[in-house]
Amino acid sequence: MPIPHPSPVLAANRTVFFVSDGTGITAETFGHSVLSQFELRFKQVRLPFIDTLDKAHDATRKINEAYQVDGKLPIVFSTLVKSELSSVIRQAKAMHMDLFQTFVEPLEQELEMKSTHTIGRSHNTADSEEYRNRIEAINFSLAHDDGQSNKNLSEADVILVGVSRSGKTPTSLYLAMQFGIKAANYPLIPEDFERDKLPSGLVMHKKKIFGLTIAAERLSEVRNERRPGSKYASLENCRYEINEAEKMMRREGIRWMSSTAKSIEEIAATILQEIKPEPR
């Protein structure tokens, strides 16, 4: 009888560093996109604000310490702009993935011009229109979360509807934070099903509505975490609400999708593709 191989998820013993002269968000996003292609577990360390030689040498020591502990080369995702800082980090015993050397330098050659090489430029948006749009969208989404307000719904780019706990709130906030989309969300509740109508405040904005549904079993699990053993969380009630919500969305001609096996990013991308809000 062959000996089964251990799961690759348990076999990994590798440290990953995200090194940046700013917050480290870009390096982390870059790294996660690459690492997600491998079914391995990584110990992840963010090293933000590496903007002096002293900090760069300290980061190098930490990377070398990880090499000594793990016995394997750490992986370093770097978005350092200054070459003198990057050179120090590259002295560490690691596999280096440098965003600027990999992408910016070839672009400089193709475009026949030097980049600005400005530290933190991708996050220096405090005075930009894009930044203000995002803040405004976040405030709008919070004010219009869970049907709290009908005020200024004409300003909404999208209005999400669905039964309670189907993923409307996190999707609304993700759309606001990442894309500056003003997203309101409304729960479809038993009273709506009894009236057999959409909430009255939404009727005039039907073109902006997008629905979310979810598998009854998954919804029951989520609701039981919040209200264990309640009728609200029972599988029978979840099936009833989902069936009625989907029936209403079909009747009203509302576009909708299931959030059961979708990430927030996938849901948001689908909504943007369907709604096609006006760019700001």
matplotlib code that plots the C-alpha trace (Angstrom):
import matplotlib.pyplot as plt

x = [0.0, 1.6, 2.4, 0.3, 2.2, 1.7, -0.6, 1.4, -0.3, 1.3, 4.7, 5.7, 8.0, 9.0, 8.9, 7.7, 8.7, 6.8, 9.3, 8.3, 9.2, 5.5, 2.7, 3.6, 0.1, 1.3, 4.1, 1.6, -1.0, 1.7, 3.0, -0.4, -1.3, 1.8, 1.7, -2.0, -0.9, 0.8, -0.9, 1.6, 1.4, 3.8, 4.7, 4.1, 6.0, 5.3, 8.2, 6.8, 8.4, 11.9, 13.0, 16.5, 19.7, 19.5, 16.0, 17.2, 20.0, 17.6, 15.2, 18.2, 19.0, 15.4, 15.4, 18.7, 17.4, 14.4, 16.8, 18.7, 15.5, 13.8, 16.8, 15.3, 15.6, 12.9, 11.0, 11.1, 8.6, 9.9, 8.6, 11.5, 12.1, 15.6, 18.3, 20.6, 17.9, 17.1, 20.8, 21.0, 18.0, 19.4, 22.4, 20.0, 20.0, 16.6, 14.8, 14.1, 11.1, 11.5, 8.5, 10.5, 13.3, 10.9, 8.4, 9.4, 12.9, 11.7, 9.0, 11.6, 13.5, 10.3, 9.0, 12.5, 12.1, 12.9, 10.2, 9.7, 11.3, 9.2, 8.8, 5.3, 3.9, 1.2, -0.2, 0.3, -3.3, -4.5, -5.2, -6.4, -9.8, -9.6, -9.0, -11.8, -14.1, -13.3, -13.8, -17.1, -18.2, -17.2, -19.3, -22.2, -22.1, -22.0, -24.9, -26.9, -26.0, -28.7, -31.5, -30.7, -31.7, -33.5, -31.9, -29.9, -30.4, -30.3, -26.5, -26.0, -24.0, -25.4, -28.0, -27.4, -30.4, -30.7, -31.6, -29.9, -26.2, -25.9, -22.8, -24.2, -22.4, -18.8, -19.4, -20.7, -17.6, -15.2, -16.7, -16.4, -12.9, -11.4, -13.3, -15.0, -18.4, -21.3, -23.1, -26.2, -27.6, -31.1, -32.1, -35.1, -37.2, -40.3, -42.5, -41.4, -42.2, -45.7, -46.3, -44.8, -43.1, -39.7, -39.2, -41.0, -37.9, -36.2, -38.8, -37.7, -34.0, -34.5, -31.9, -29.3, -30.3, -28.1, -29.1, -27.1, -28.3, -26.6, -27.0, -29.5, -27.0, -24.3, -26.7, -27.9, -24.3, -23.6, -26.8, -26.2, -23.0, -24.9, -28.2, -27.6, -30.7, -33.1, -35.9, -33.9, -31.0, -33.0, -32.4, -36.2, -36.5, -33.3, -34.7, -38.0, -36.3, -33.9, -36.6, -38.9, -36.0, -34.9, -38.5, -38.9, -35.7, -36.7, -40.1, -38.7, -36.0, -33.2, -29.7, -28.3, -25.7, -24.9, -22.2, -21.8, -18.6, -17.4, -14.8, -15.6, -13.3, -15.2, -18.6, -17.4, -16.0, -19.2, -21.3, -19.0, -19.3, -23.1, -23.9, -21.2, -21.3, -20.1, -16.4, -15.5]
y = [0.0, 3.3, 5.8, 9.0, 12.2, 14.9, 17.8, 20.6, 23.1, 21.6, 21.1, 24.8, 26.5, 29.7, 33.4, 36.1, 39.8, 42.8, 45.6, 49.2, 52.8, 53.5, 51.5, 48.2, 47.8, 47.7, 45.2, 43.0, 43.2, 42.4, 39.5, 38.0, 38.0, 35.9, 33.7, 32.8, 30.6, 28.2, 25.9, 26.6, 28.2, 31.2, 33.2, 36.8, 39.8, 43.4, 45.9, 49.3, 52.8, 51.6, 55.0, 55.3, 53.3, 52.4, 51.0, 49.1, 47.5, 46.5, 45.0, 43.1, 41.6, 40.5, 38.8, 37.0, 35.9, 34.3, 32.5, 31.1, 30.0, 28.5, 27.0, 28.3, 31.5, 34.0, 35.6, 39.4, 41.5, 45.0, 48.3, 50.4, 53.4, 54.5, 52.3, 52.8, 51.3, 48.5, 47.6, 47.2, 44.9, 42.9, 42.0, 39.8, 36.0, 35.8, 35.5, 39.0, 40.1, 43.9, 45.6, 48.6, 46.6, 44.1, 46.6, 50.2, 50.0, 48.1, 50.8, 53.5, 51.9, 51.5, 55.0, 56.5, 58.6, 58.3, 57.7, 60.2, 57.8, 59.5, 57.6, 56.8, 58.3, 55.6, 56.5, 60.3, 61.0, 63.1, 66.1, 64.2, 64.0, 60.2, 60.2, 62.6, 60.4, 57.4, 59.1, 60.5, 57.0, 55.4, 57.9, 57.4, 53.6, 53.8, 56.2, 53.9, 50.6, 48.1, 50.4, 53.1, 56.0, 56.7, 60.2, 61.0, 57.6, 59.4, 59.8, 56.1, 54.3, 50.9, 49.7, 46.1, 44.1, 40.6, 38.8, 39.6, 38.3, 37.6, 39.8, 43.3, 45.4, 44.1, 44.4, 48.0, 49.0, 47.3, 49.1, 52.4, 51.9, 50.4, 52.2, 55.2, 53.7, 55.0, 51.8, 51.7, 48.4, 47.2, 43.9, 42.1, 41.1, 38.9, 42.1, 42.8, 39.2, 39.5, 42.7, 41.1, 44.4, 46.0, 48.5, 51.6, 53.8, 51.6, 51.4, 54.6, 53.5, 50.0, 50.5, 50.8, 47.7, 44.6, 41.5, 39.1, 35.7, 32.8, 29.1, 28.4, 26.1, 28.7, 31.4, 29.3, 28.8, 32.5, 33.5, 30.8, 32.5, 35.6, 34.2, 30.5, 28.4, 31.2, 31.0, 33.7, 31.2, 28.0, 26.3, 26.3, 30.0, 30.7, 28.6, 30.5, 33.9, 33.1, 31.5, 34.6, 37.0, 35.3, 35.1, 38.9, 39.7, 37.6, 39.2, 42.8, 42.1, 42.7, 41.4, 39.2, 36.6, 34.1, 35.2, 31.6, 30.7, 34.1, 36.4, 40.1, 41.0, 38.7, 40.0, 43.6, 43.0, 41.4, 44.3, 46.9, 45.0, 44.9, 48.3, 50.2, 53.3, 56.7, 57.2, 60.0]
z = [0.0, -1.1, 1.6, 1.1, 0.5, 3.1, 2.1, 0.4, 2.6, 5.7, 4.1, 3.6, 6.0, 4.3, 5.4, 3.1, 3.6, 2.1, 2.1, 1.3, 1.8, 2.4, 4.0, 2.4, 0.9, -2.7, -1.9, 0.0, -2.8, -5.4, -3.3, -2.5, -6.1, -6.9, -3.8, -4.3, -7.3, -4.9, -2.4, 0.4, 3.8, 4.3, 7.4, 6.3, 7.6, 6.6, 6.9, 6.0, 6.0, 5.2, 4.1, 5.7, 5.5, 9.1, 8.6, 5.5, 7.4, 10.2, 7.7, 6.2, 9.6, 10.1, 6.7, 7.5, 10.9, 9.1, 6.8, 9.8, 11.6, 8.5, 6.8, 3.5, 1.6, 2.6, -0.3, -0.4, -2.3, -2.5, -3.7, -2.5, -4.8, -3.8, -5.3, -2.3, 0.0, -2.4, -2.7, 1.1, 1.1, -1.7, 0.5, 2.5, 1.9, 0.2, -3.1, -4.2, -6.2, -6.8, -8.3, -9.6, -11.2, -12.7, -14.1, -13.8, -15.3, -18.4, -18.8, -18.5, -21.4, -23.5, -22.8, -23.2, -20.0, -16.3, -13.7, -10.9, -8.4, -5.7, -2.4, -1.5, -4.7, -5.2, -1.8, -1.9, -2.7, 0.2, -2.0, -5.1, -6.5, -6.4, -2.7, -2.0, -4.1, -2.0, 1.3, 0.1, -1.2, 2.1, 4.1, 1.7, 2.0, 5.8, 5.9, 3.5, 5.1, 5.7, 4.6, 7.2, 4.9, 1.6, 1.5, -1.6, -3.2, -6.6, -5.9, -5.5, -8.2, -7.2, -4.7, -3.4, -2.3, -0.8, 2.4, 5.6, 5.8, 2.0, 1.7, 1.0, 3.6, 2.9, -0.8, -0.5, 1.6, -0.8, -3.8, -1.9, -0.7, -3.8, -6.6, -5.0, -5.8, -3.8, -2.9, -0.8, 0.4, 1.5, 3.2, 1.7, 4.7, 5.3, 5.2, 1.7, 0.7, 2.2, 0.3, -2.7, -3.6, -3.4, -0.6, -1.7, -1.7, -4.3, -7.0, -8.8, -8.7, -10.1, -12.9, -10.2, -8.2, -8.1, -6.1, -4.0, -3.0, -1.1, -0.6, 2.2, 4.1, 4.1, 5.1, 8.0, 9.2, 9.0, 10.9, 13.5, 14.4, 15.2, 16.6, 17.4, 17.4, 16.4, 13.8, 11.9, 11.5, 10.9, 7.6, 6.8, 7.3, 5.2, 2.4, 2.5, 2.5, -0.3, -2.4, -2.0, -2.6, -5.8, -7.0, -6.4, -8.2, -11.2, -11.3, -11.1, -13.7, -11.2, -12.1, -9.3, -8.5, -5.7, -3.2, -1.8, -3.5, -4.6, -3.1, -2.4, -5.3, -7.7, -6.6, -7.0, -10.4, -11.6, -10.2, -12.0, -15.2, -15.0, -13.6, -15.5, -13.2, -14.6, -14.0, -11.5]

ax = plt.figure().add_subplot(projection="3d")
ax.plot(x, y, z, "-o")
ax.set_aspect("equal")
plt.show()
